[in-house]
Every structure is written in C-alpha cells, then in structure tokens.
Amino acid sequence: MIRKFNFIISFSLALFFYQDSNSEWLDNKSAEFNALDKITARTKKLEISLNEEENLGSLIIILKSCQNRPPDYLPESAAYIEIFDLLNQSEDKQNLVFSGWMFSSSPAISALEHPIYDISLVSCK
C-alpha cells in the first residue's frame, strides 16, 4: 500500500514538473514599464520597442527581449533590459547600472537600484 502511494506521489510530481519545464515563452515586440521618479513622486508609462532606446532623465533603457507565458499558463511577462546612466560615466565607456530580467509578477526579484528612479515591468505587447 505504501509503495503504491509513493509511486502515485512520485508520478504526480514528475508529471507536474515535466509540464512546467516544457512550457514555452512567447516573444513580443515591445514592453510597457512604469517609471517612478522618487524625488517628485511622479510616475510615467514607458513603451519601449525591441532593441530601441528610451530616455528617462539621465537613464537610457534598451529592451533586448520581451516574453509572455502562453494563455493556458499563469499570466507572466519577462523582459531582458539594459540600463545605462549618463551621469558618472567615463569618456571611454558608458555606465551600465542594470542588465537582467525583470518580471511583471515579482518586480522585487530583479529591481533597478537607483537613487532617483524605480522601473518596473507592466507587460509585454
């Protein structure tokens, strides 16, 4: 009886993780971000196209990839972005302040740490 129970539990877990690991991400051409200016407490919506630059004060934001989960999975958007700061840069290179994935459901996982701006992903379009 215990062997049968262990087999059923093991099989169920394997099936659950197999389905999740094979889920596809759907590519998109643009992303929508919320930007908060911490000094003035004003927010601004940014829509950035793939491989395009968007200026936000002294920051340059470049969207490298934006993906959504398929409709039959939990809603989630993920964007790979690079953010450069024009202040405090040397003559030979730009100052990269953030490079990584941002997730719409959990903005605190991978957040930009900047004294003036907070940027969070809203969705991919």
C-alpha positions in Angstrom: 0.0 0.0 0.0 2.8 2.4 0.9 4.7 1.5 -2.3 1.6 2.3 -4.4 1.1 5.6 -2.6 4.8 6.6 -3.1 4.6 5.6 -6.8 1.4 7.8 -7.3 3.0 10.8 -5.5 6.3 10.4 -7.4 4.4 10.1 -10.7 2.2 13.1 -10.0 5.2 15.3 -9.1 7.2 14.2 -12.2 4.2 15.0 -14.4 3.7 18.4 -12.8 7.4 19.4 -13.2 7.6 17.9 -16.7 4.6 20.0 -17.8 6.1 23.2 -16.3 9.6 22.7 -17.7 8.3 22.3 -21.2 6.2 25.5 -21.2 7.1 27.9 -23.9 7.6 31.6 -23.7 6.0 33.7 -26.5 8.2 36.5 -28.0 6.8 40.0 -28.2 7.9 43.2 -29.9 7.5 45.8 -27.2 7.2 46.2 -23.4 5.4 48.6 -21.1 7.1 49.9 -18.0 6.1 52.1 -15.1 8.8 54.5 -14.1 8.7 56.3 -10.7 10.7 59.5 -10.0 11.4 59.2 -6.3 12.1 62.8 -5.9 9.0 64.3 -7.4 6.8 61.2 -6.8 5.6 61.2 -10.4 5.0 58.1 -12.4 5.4 57.8 -16.2 4.4 54.9 -18.5 7.1 53.9 -21.0 6.5 51.8 -24.1 9.8 50.5 -25.5 10.2 48.5 -28.7 12.6 45.7 -29.1 16.3 46.9 -29.5 15.2 50.6 -29.1 16.4 53.1 -26.7 14.2 55.2 -24.3 15.5 58.1 -22.3 14.3 58.7 -18.8 16.2 61.6 -17.2 19.8 60.5 -17.2 19.0 56.9 -17.9 19.0 55.1 -21.2 16.8 51.9 -21.3 17.3 49.3 -24.0 14.9 46.4 -24.4 16.7 43.2 -25.5 13.9 40.7 -25.2 10.3 40.6 -24.0 8.3 37.4 -23.5 4.9 36.3 -22.2 3.7 32.9 -21.0 1.1 31.1 -23.2 -2.6 31.8 -22.4 -3.1 28.4 -20.7 -0.5 29.1 -18.1 -0.4 31.7 -15.2 0.0 35.2 -16.6 3.6 36.3 -16.6 5.7 38.7 -18.6 9.5 38.9 -18.5 11.8 41.4 -20.2 15.6 41.5 -20.5 16.8 45.1 -20.4 20.0 47.1 -20.1 20.0 50.4 -18.4 22.8 52.9 -18.7 23.3 56.1 -16.6 24.7 59.1 -18.5 25.8 60.7 -15.2 29.0 59.3 -13.7 30.2 57.8 -16.9 33.8 57.9 -18.1 34.8 59.0 -21.6 35.7 55.5 -22.8 32.6 53.6 -21.6 29.0 54.1 -20.6 28.0 53.3 -17.0 25.8 50.1 -17.1 23.7 50.3 -13.9 21.4 47.3 -14.7 21.4 44.3 -17.0 19.0 41.5 -16.5 15.5 40.1 -16.5 12.5 41.9 -14.9 9.3 40.1 -14.2 5.8 41.7 -14.1 4.5 39.5 -11.3 7.5 40.0 -9.0 9.3 43.3 -9.5 11.4 43.0 -6.4 13.2 39.8 -7.6 15.3 41.8 -10.0 15.0 45.5 -9.4 16.9 48.5 -10.6 18.7 50.1 -7.6 18.9 53.8 -8.5 18.7 56.8 -6.2 16.2 58.7 -8.4 14.2 56.1 -10.4 12.3 52.9 -9.9 11.4 51.0 -13.0 9.0 48.0 -13.1 7.7 45.9 -16.0 3.9 46.0 -16.6 3.5 43.8 -19.6 4.9 42.7 -22.9 2.9 43.5 -26.1 
